[in-house]
Amino acid sequence: MFESLPIWEFLTNLDYKQFWKCDFCYLAEEFMDSYAIKYIGLLYLLLAFVSCKKKNENSLPETIKKNFVTINYAKGFSIEKPASGITIIKVYSPWPDADEAFTYALVPKELKTQPQLNEKDFDAIINVPVERIIATSTTHIPALENLGVIDKLIGFPETRYISSEATRKKIDKGKITDLGNNESINTEMVINLNPDLVMGFSINNQNRAYETLQRSNIPIVYNGDWTEETPLGKAEWIKFFAPFFGFEEKAENLFKVTEENYLTAKALAKKATNKPTVLSGALYKDVWYLPGGKSWAASFINDANADYLWSDTNATGSLSLSVESVLAKAVDASFWISPSQFISYNELDKASRHYNRFKAYKEKKIYTFANTKGETGGMLFYELGPARPDLILKDLIYIFHPELLPEHELFFFKPLLQ
């Protein structure tokens, strides 16, 4: 039956599950043709291979099992530690719907024998630890601060959006250069700064500035933390930053604290005896934008043991709805969270006559993070929130179930101004 197939084509097309289930005697009968003797040795090897694959992975040597850094929540990257001493980082979601992964090699400067890497195999090769870095998203700031390497930051586009007091002091002292707009970053200034690395942020694969910098031999590493869909998934990207500075253990410990805090708060929320209904978003040009049911924002509401009225939708981004459909579903919602950019009831009144029809408006149960800003107007929620999901969750638990956290002081979310 296998006479017309070359052996490697046969092996490629073999159904291994069925092969394993077969009775060995039946296999022997099938192979008793002109190929039997020739390939009997190969058959034994194949059986041994399949048998090994059936073993529990726990039987693998420790050196093999520990090749990959454990990533429990984030879906957008992986970190591999081959025996050569280098670190391989892959970024699977630098932006939504990316059709290819980016692969980066991190080579320790202290290696006595530098590995001979083929540049064609990697999107960038970086010598670590990094001493001079340019970041491009405010979400990068907390990771650099928490790892204790914010002094390595030498440039940032539109520094006015940075809210951190510690980093703002460095900006004021001229230690961090403003590089213009992120989408059209000042490439001449970047080249003059001569960074070891640009930690890139992009909404798609069209960024001419980054292409120019790559041609100037400045490594670009895409960071896709913003594409994660779960609170702990975003927070786990601190592990992504760590290998560039040699602080992997520190990142593990920092994330473990955040994870424990978040899971403890989530468990506390489950003790609530009521489950209030929640509305979110607001109108923009006659379209009401609000979080999809599988989005990062919706996860917080659900984990705070509240009933987000659109939690049954599968969208991971935002939904675009008519005001009529929102009113029909949420006119009696107990709370209204994150009403877009609005920070006061007066602003809502001026923007639309529909807003005062909601129960949450009438009972003054609208909460926003839009009025929690840094010194120069940047929203702290966008900068620090992804790194501290535990603080966001505790805010929402206090809002929905104040009896569970009576001593909590709201950090991000505040009542809409009267």
PAMITOR-938125 format. One record per residue (C-alpha): residue number from 1; residue in one letter; chain; z, x, y. Coordinates in nm, 2 decimals. Each point is the difference from the previous one (the first is absolute). Last residue first. Layout:
N
seq	type	mol	Z	X	Y
NUM	a	A	Z	X	Y
...
//
This chain:
418
seq	type	mol	Z	X	Y
418	q	A	3.95	-2.14	6.92
417	l	A	-0.08	0.33	-0.18
416	l	A	-0.11	-0.03	-0.36
415	p	A	0.28	0.10	-0.23
414	k	A	-0.01	0.37	-0.11
413	f	A	-0.15	0.16	-0.30
412	f	A	0.00	0.38	-0.03
411	f	A	0.37	0.10	-0.03
410	l	A	0.21	-0.32	-0.01
409	e	A	0.37	0.08	-0.04
408	h	A	0.15	-0.07	-0.33
407	e	A	0.37	-0.09	-0.03
406	p	A	-0.04	-0.35	-0.14
405	l	A	-0.25	0.12	-0.27
404	l	A	0.00	-0.28	-0.26
403	e	A	0.12	-0.28	0.23
402	p	A	-0.30	0.07	0.23
401	h	A	-0.25	-0.13	-0.26
400	f	A	-0.34	-0.04	0.16
399	i	A	0.05	0.23	0.30
398	y	A	0.24	0.24	-0.17
397	i	A	-0.23	0.02	-0.30
396	l	A	-0.29	0.06	0.23
395	d	A	0.17	0.29	0.18
394	k	A	0.12	0.14	-0.34
393	l	A	-0.36	0.00	-0.12
392	i	A	-0.13	0.19	0.30
391	l	A	0.27	0.26	-0.03
390	d	A	-0.07	0.05	-0.37
389	p	A	-0.37	0.04	0.08
388	r	A	0.08	0.33	0.18
387	a	A	-0.31	0.22	-0.02
386	p	A	-0.24	-0.28	0.06
385	g	A	0.22	-0.14	0.28
384	l	A	0.03	0.33	0.20
383	e	A	-0.33	0.01	0.19
382	y	A	-0.13	-0.35	-0.01
381	f	A	0.34	-0.15	0.06
380	l	A	0.08	0.24	0.28
379	m	A	-0.27	-0.15	0.21
378	g	A	-0.13	0.26	0.26
377	g	A	0.08	-0.09	0.36
376	t	A	0.07	0.34	0.15
375	e	A	0.38	0.01	-0.07
374	g	A	-0.03	-0.16	-0.33
373	k	A	-0.03	-0.37	-0.07
372	t	A	0.19	-0.28	-0.17
371	n	A	-0.16	-0.29	0.19
370	a	A	-0.28	-0.06	-0.25
369	f	A	0.24	-0.02	-0.30
368	t	A	0.01	-0.38	0.03
367	y	A	0.23	-0.29	-0.10
366	i	A	-0.05	-0.37	0.05
365	k	A	0.29	-0.23	-0.08
364	k	A	0.04	-0.17	0.33
363	e	A	0.06	-0.35	-0.14
362	k	A	-0.31	-0.15	0.17
361	y	A	-0.21	0.30	-0.07
360	a	A	0.10	0.01	-0.37
359	k	A	-0.07	-0.38	-0.02
358	f	A	-0.36	0.06	0.11
357	r	A	-0.16	-0.22	0.27
356	n	A	0.08	0.25	0.27
355	y	A	-0.28	0.23	-0.12
354	h	A	-0.28	-0.25	0.04
353	r	A	-0.02	0.02	0.38
352	s	A	-0.13	0.35	-0.02
351	a	A	0.03	0.33	0.18
350	k	A	0.21	-0.10	0.30
349	d	A	0.27	-0.16	-0.21
348	l	A	0.00	0.30	-0.25
347	e	A	0.05	0.24	0.29
346	n	A	0.30	-0.20	0.13
345	y	A	0.15	-0.01	-0.35
344	s	A	0.01	0.38	0.02
343	i	A	-0.11	0.32	-0.19
342	f	A	-0.36	-0.10	-0.10
341	q	A	-0.21	0.27	-0.16
340	s	A	-0.05	-0.17	-0.33
339	p	A	0.26	-0.27	-0.07
338	s	A	0.19	0.23	-0.25
337	i	A	0.22	-0.25	-0.19
336	w	A	0.03	-0.37	0.05
335	f	A	0.30	-0.16	-0.17
334	s	A	0.09	-0.34	-0.15
333	a	A	-0.35	-0.12	-0.05
332	d	A	-0.05	-0.37	0.11
331	v	A	-0.34	0.04	0.16
330	a	A	-0.10	0.24	-0.28
329	k	A	-0.26	-0.16	-0.22
328	a	A	-0.17	-0.25	0.22
327	l	A	0.05	0.21	0.31
326	v	A	-0.16	0.30	-0.17
325	s	A	-0.30	-0.21	-0.11
324	e	A	-0.05	-0.14	0.35
323	v	A	0.03	0.35	0.16
322	s	A	-0.29	0.11	-0.20
321	l	A	0.04	0.29	-0.24
320	s	A	-0.10	0.36	-0.04
319	l	A	0.21	0.17	-0.27
318	s	A	0.12	0.36	0.02
317	g	A	-0.01	0.28	-0.25
316	t	A	0.10	0.00	-0.37
315	a	A	-0.14	-0.35	-0.05
314	n	A	0.10	-0.17	-0.32
313	t	A	0.14	-0.32	0.15
312	d	A	0.31	-0.15	-0.15
311	s	A	0.23	0.17	0.25
310	w	A	-0.15	-0.21	0.28
309	l	A	0.32	-0.20	0.08
308	y	A	0.23	0.30	-0.02
307	d	A	0.30	-0.14	-0.17
306	a	A	0.29	0.22	0.06
305	n	A	0.19	0.23	-0.24
304	a	A	-0.01	0.31	0.21
303	d	A	-0.23	0.14	-0.26
302	n	A	-0.25	-0.28	0.07
301	i	A	0.01	0.07	0.38
300	f	A	-0.03	0.37	-0.05
299	s	A	-0.29	-0.04	-0.24
298	a	A	-0.19	-0.22	0.25
297	a	A	-0.02	0.29	0.24
296	w	A	-0.15	0.24	-0.25
295	s	A	-0.26	-0.25	-0.11
294	k	A	-0.03	-0.20	-0.32
293	g	A	0.04	-0.34	0.16
292	g	A	-0.23	0.08	0.29
291	p	A	0.15	0.07	0.34
290	l	A	-0.08	-0.22	0.30
289	y	A	-0.29	-0.04	0.24
288	w	A	-0.04	-0.33	0.18
287	v	A	-0.35	-0.03	0.15
286	d	A	-0.06	-0.17	0.33
285	k	A	-0.06	0.33	0.19
284	y	A	0.31	0.16	-0.15
283	l	A	0.26	-0.24	-0.13
282	a	A	0.33	0.11	-0.16
281	g	A	0.15	0.17	-0.30
280	s	A	0.28	-0.11	-0.23
279	l	A	0.16	-0.32	-0.14
278	v	A	0.31	-0.01	-0.23
277	t	A	0.17	-0.25	-0.22
276	p	A	0.37	0.05	-0.06
275	k	A	0.13	0.07	-0.35
274	n	A	0.36	-0.11	-0.04
273	t	A	0.28	0.12	-0.23
272	a	A	-0.04	0.36	0.08
271	k	A	0.10	0.24	-0.28
270	k	A	-0.36	0.12	-0.04
269	a	A	0.03	0.16	0.34
268	l	A	0.26	0.25	-0.14
267	a	A	-0.25	0.11	-0.26
266	k	A	-0.26	0.08	0.26
265	a	A	0.26	0.19	0.21
264	t	A	0.09	0.21	-0.30
263	l	A	-0.37	0.06	-0.08
262	y	A	-0.06	0.11	0.36
261	n	A	0.30	0.23	0.02
260	e	A	-0.08	0.16	-0.34
259	e	A	-0.36	0.06	0.10
258	t	A	0.09	0.15	0.34
257	v	A	0.25	0.23	-0.17
256	k	A	-0.25	0.10	-0.27
255	f	A	-0.26	0.07	0.26
254	l	A	0.21	0.26	0.17
253	n	A	0.10	0.16	-0.33
252	e	A	-0.36	0.03	-0.11
251	a	A	-0.11	0.13	0.34
250	k	A	0.26	0.27	-0.01
249	e	A	-0.11	0.10	-0.35
248	e	A	-0.36	0.03	0.11
247	f	A	0.07	0.21	0.31
246	g	A	-0.25	0.27	-0.02
245	f	A	-0.17	-0.07	0.33
244	f	A	-0.34	-0.14	-0.11
243	p	A	0.16	-0.12	-0.32
242	a	A	0.23	-0.25	0.19
241	f	A	-0.25	-0.21	0.19
240	f	A	-0.11	-0.20	-0.30
239	k	A	0.35	-0.06	-0.12
238	i	A	0.07	-0.16	0.34
237	w	A	-0.27	-0.24	-0.11
236	e	A	0.27	-0.18	-0.20
235	a	A	0.09	-0.22	0.30
234	k	A	-0.34	-0.17	-0.01
233	g	A	0.03	-0.09	-0.36
232	l	A	0.37	-0.11	0.05
231	p	A	-0.11	-0.27	0.24
230	t	A	-0.30	-0.11	-0.21
229	e	A	-0.37	-0.03	0.09
228	e	A	-0.10	0.36	0.07
227	t	A	-0.29	0.05	0.23
226	w	A	0.21	0.15	0.28
225	d	A	0.10	0.30	-0.20
224	g	A	-0.36	0.11	-0.03
223	n	A	0.02	0.36	0.12
222	y	A	-0.32	0.19	0.01
221	v	A	0.02	0.38	0.00
220	i	A	-0.23	0.18	0.23
219	p	A	-0.01	0.38	-0.03
218	i	A	-0.13	0.19	0.31
217	n	A	-0.30	0.22	-0.10
216	s	A	-0.19	-0.07	0.32
215	r	A	-0.24	-0.22	-0.21
214	q	A	0.31	-0.20	-0.10
213	l	A	0.08	-0.05	0.37
212	t	A	-0.34	-0.14	0.08
211	e	A	0.02	-0.24	-0.29
210	y	A	0.34	-0.11	0.12
209	a	A	-0.14	-0.08	0.34
208	r	A	-0.29	-0.18	-0.15
207	n	A	0.22	-0.25	-0.18
206	q	A	-0.19	-0.26	-0.21
205	n	A	0.17	-0.02	-0.34
204	n	A	0.21	-0.31	0.09
203	i	A	0.32	-0.10	0.18
202	s	A	0.10	0.36	0.05
201	f	A	0.33	0.20	0.02
200	g	A	-0.01	0.37	-0.05
199	m	A	0.28	0.26	-0.05
198	v	A	-0.17	0.30	0.16
197	l	A	0.09	0.33	-0.16
196	d	A	0.07	0.36	0.06
195	p	A	-0.05	-0.07	0.37
194	n	A	-0.20	0.23	0.24
193	l	A	0.12	-0.15	0.33
192	n	A	-0.34	0.10	0.15
191	i	A	-0.18	-0.19	-0.27
190	v	A	0.20	-0.31	0.06
189	m	A	-0.06	0.02	0.38
188	e	A	-0.37	0.04	-0.06
187	t	A	0.00	-0.30	-0.24
186	n	A	0.15	-0.24	0.25
185	i	A	0.06	-0.30	-0.23
184	s	A	-0.26	-0.27	0.02
183	e	A	0.14	-0.25	-0.24
182	n	A	0.36	0.13	0.06
181	n	A	-0.03	-0.03	0.38
180	g	A	0.11	0.30	0.20
179	l	A	0.15	0.32	-0.14
178	d	A	0.35	0.00	0.16
177	t	A	0.16	0.34	-0.07
176	i	A	0.34	0.02	-0.16
175	k	A	0.23	0.28	0.12
174	g	A	-0.05	-0.10	0.37
173	k	A	0.37	-0.05	0.06
172	d	A	-0.05	-0.37	0.05
171	i	A	-0.18	-0.02	-0.33
170	k	A	0.30	0.17	-0.17
169	k	A	0.24	-0.24	0.16
168	r	A	-0.23	-0.29	-0.12
167	t	A	0.04	0.13	-0.35
166	a	A	0.38	-0.04	0.00
165	e	A	-0.02	-0.34	0.18
164	s	A	-0.24	-0.14	-0.26
163	s	A	-0.23	-0.25	0.17
162	i	A	-0.34	0.17	-0.03
161	y	A	-0.27	-0.22	0.15
160	r	A	-0.01	0.21	0.32
159	t	A	-0.12	0.30	-0.21
158	e	A	-0.35	-0.13	0.00
157	p	A	-0.15	0.23	-0.26
156	f	A	0.26	0.25	-0.14
155	g	A	0.03	0.38	0.01
154	i	A	0.24	0.29	-0.09
153	l	A	0.22	-0.15	-0.28
152	k	A	0.17	0.28	-0.19
151	d	A	0.32	-0.06	0.20
150	i	A	0.01	-0.35	-0.17
149	v	A	0.07	0.18	-0.33
148	g	A	0.35	-0.13	-0.09
147	l	A	-0.12	-0.21	-0.29
146	n	A	0.13	-0.31	0.18
145	e	A	-0.18	0.09	0.32
144	l	A	-0.34	0.07	-0.16
143	a	A	0.03	-0.33	-0.20
142	p	A	0.11	-0.19	0.31
141	i	A	-0.30	0.12	0.20
140	h	A	-0.28	-0.07	-0.25
139	t	A	0.02	-0.37	0.06
138	t	A	-0.09	0.07	0.36
137	s	A	-0.35	0.09	-0.12
136	t	A	-0.21	0.31	0.08
135	a	A	0.20	0.30	-0.10
134	i	A	-0.09	0.36	0.09
133	i	A	0.17	0.27	-0.21
132	r	A	0.10	0.36	0.06
131	e	A	0.22	0.19	-0.25
130	v	A	-0.13	-0.14	-0.33
129	p	A	0.18	0.13	-0.31
128	v	A	-0.25	0.02	-0.14
127	n	A	-0.36	0.12	0.01
126	i	A	-0.24	-0.30	0.00
125	i	A	-0.32	-0.05	-0.19
124	a	A	-0.19	-0.31	0.11
123	d	A	-0.24	-0.26	-0.15
122	f	A	0.03	0.18	-0.33
121	d	A	-0.22	0.08	-0.30
120	k	A	-0.28	0.15	0.22
119	e	A	0.25	0.26	0.13
118	n	A	0.01	0.15	-0.35
117	l	A	0.35	0.15	-0.03
116	q	A	0.08	0.36	-0.09
115	p	A	0.38	-0.01	-0.02
114	q	A	0.19	0.24	0.22
113	t	A	0.19	0.25	-0.21
112	k	A	0.34	0.09	0.16
111	l	A	0.05	-0.36	0.10
110	e	A	0.21	0.01	0.32
109	k	A	-0.25	-0.20	0.21
108	p	A	0.03	-0.30	-0.23
107	v	A	-0.34	-0.17	-0.05
106	l	A	-0.03	-0.37	0.06
105	a	A	-0.32	-0.15	-0.14
104	y	A	-0.13	-0.33	0.14
103	t	A	-0.20	-0.27	-0.17
102	f	A	-0.14	-0.31	0.18
101	a	A	-0.07	-0.31	-0.20
100	e	A	-0.32	-0.21	0.02
99	d	A	-0.11	-0.35	0.08
98	a	A	0.25	-0.07	0.28
97	d	A	0.07	-0.37	0.01
96	p	A	0.27	0.02	0.26
95	w	A	0.05	0.35	0.15
94	p	A	0.12	0.33	-0.14
93	s	A	0.06	-0.18	-0.33
92	y	A	-0.03	0.23	-0.30
91	v	A	0.15	0.31	0.14
90	k	A	0.03	0.28	-0.25
89	i	A	0.24	0.29	0.03
88	i	A	-0.02	0.31	-0.21
87	t	A	0.28	0.25	0.03
86	i	A	-0.04	0.37	-0.09
85	g	A	0.24	0.20	-0.22
84	s	A	-0.26	0.06	-0.28
83	a	A	0.21	-0.22	-0.24
82	p	A	-0.15	-0.31	0.16
81	k	A	0.21	-0.21	0.24
80	e	A	-0.17	-0.33	0.06
79	i	A	0.06	-0.24	0.29
78	s	A	-0.15	-0.35	0.01
77	f	A	-0.10	-0.22	0.29
76	g	A	-0.07	-0.36	0.11
75	k	A	0.19	-0.21	-0.25
74	a	A	0.36	0.06	0.14
73	y	A	0.28	-0.16	-0.20
72	n	A	0.12	0.23	-0.28
71	i	A	-0.15	0.34	0.08
70	t	A	0.14	0.26	-0.24
69	v	A	-0.15	0.34	0.06
68	f	A	-0.26	0.09	-0.26
67	n	A	0.01	0.31	-0.22
66	k	A	0.35	-0.08	-0.12
65	k	A	-0.11	-0.16	-0.33
64	i	A	-0.21	0.31	-0.08
63	t	A	0.28	0.26	0.04
62	e	A	0.24	-0.23	-0.18
61	p	A	-0.21	0.01	-0.32
60	l	A	-0.13	-0.34	-0.11
59	s	A	0.21	-0.20	-0.25
58	n	A	0.10	-0.24	0.28
57	e	A	-0.36	-0.11	0.02
56	n	A	0.06	-0.20	-0.32
55	k	A	-0.24	0.09	-0.28
54	k	A	-0.32	-0.19	-0.05
53	k	A	-0.21	0.27	0.18
52	c	A	0.12	0.25	-0.26
51	s	A	-0.12	-0.23	-0.28
50	v	A	-0.33	-0.03	0.17
49	f	A	-0.04	0.37	0.02
48	a	A	0.11	0.05	-0.36
47	l	A	-0.25	-0.26	-0.12
46	l	A	-0.27	0.18	0.20
45	l	A	0.09	0.33	-0.15
44	y	A	-0.01	-0.15	-0.35
43	l	A	-0.34	-0.14	0.08
42	l	A	-0.13	0.33	0.12
41	g	A	0.09	0.16	-0.33
40	i	A	-0.19	-0.28	-0.18
39	y	A	-0.30	0.05	0.22
38	k	A	-0.24	0.20	-0.22
37	i	A	0.14	-0.14	-0.32
36	a	A	-0.05	-0.36	0.11
35	y	A	-0.32	0.03	0.19
34	s	A	-0.24	-0.04	-0.30
33	d	A	0.18	-0.32	-0.10
32	m	A	0.36	-0.07	-0.10
31	f	A	0.11	-0.08	0.35
30	e	A	0.02	-0.37	-0.05
29	e	A	0.19	0.04	-0.32
28	a	A	0.25	0.23	0.17
27	l	A	0.05	-0.24	0.28
26	y	A	0.08	-0.28	-0.25
25	c	A	0.25	0.23	-0.17
24	f	A	0.16	0.08	0.34
23	d	A	0.07	-0.37	0.06
22	c	A	-0.12	-0.08	0.35
21	k	A	0.26	-0.07	0.28
20	w	A	-0.05	0.34	0.16
19	f	A	-0.38	-0.03	0.01
18	q	A	0.03	-0.35	0.14
17	k	A	0.20	0.13	0.29
16	y	A	-0.22	0.31	0.03
15	d	A	-0.32	-0.20	0.05
14	l	A	-0.25	0.28	-0.05
13	n	A	-0.27	0.04	0.27
12	t	A	0.09	0.35	0.11
11	l	A	0.07	0.12	-0.35
10	f	A	-0.34	-0.12	-0.12
9	e	A	-0.17	0.16	0.29
8	w	A	0.18	0.32	-0.08
7	i	A	-0.11	-0.03	-0.37
6	p	A	-0.37	-0.06	0.07
5	l	A	-0.07	-0.35	-0.11
4	s	A	-0.28	-0.10	-0.24
3	e	A	0.20	0.07	-0.31
2	f	A	0.31	-0.18	0.11
1	m	A	-0.05	-0.30	-0.24
//
